[in-house]
Amino acid sequence: MIGSLLLSWWQRSYAAVLKWVGIAAAVLLVLFKIRQSGRDDERAAQIVKQNETVGKANEVENDVRRMRDGDSLDELRRDWTRK
């Protein structure tokens, strides 16, 4: 009895059920894409920040490399000692 009621209900409303399942799947897909794009933006920002940090480190390293032997120590003492 219950089986036949469920079967008749399914035969009458399977199109509506499939439509709502499709709508729910589309909404979930959109939410997933928005979430993923946020993660991608965050990764890109992190990579840009890392590149800037590496660039600054390379710039400092090149500046130190261009100095004579005692000049870098003198500059450190001049800039970082208490006055």
Secondary structure as the mmCIF struct_conf table of DSSP 4:
data_model
#
loop_
_struct_conf.conf_type_id
_struct_conf.id
_struct_conf.beg_label_comp_id
_struct_conf.beg_label_asym_id
_struct_conf.beg_label_seq_id
_struct_conf.end_label_comp_id
_struct_conf.end_label_asym_id
_struct_conf.end_label_seq_id
HELX_RH_AL_P HELX_RH_AL_P1 ILE A 2 ARG A 66
BEND BEND1 MET A 67 MET A 67
TURN_TY1_P TURN_TY1_P1 ASP A 69 GLY A 70
HELX_RH_AL_P HELX_RH_AL_P2 ASP A 71 TRP A 80
BEND BEND2 THR A 81 THR A 81
#
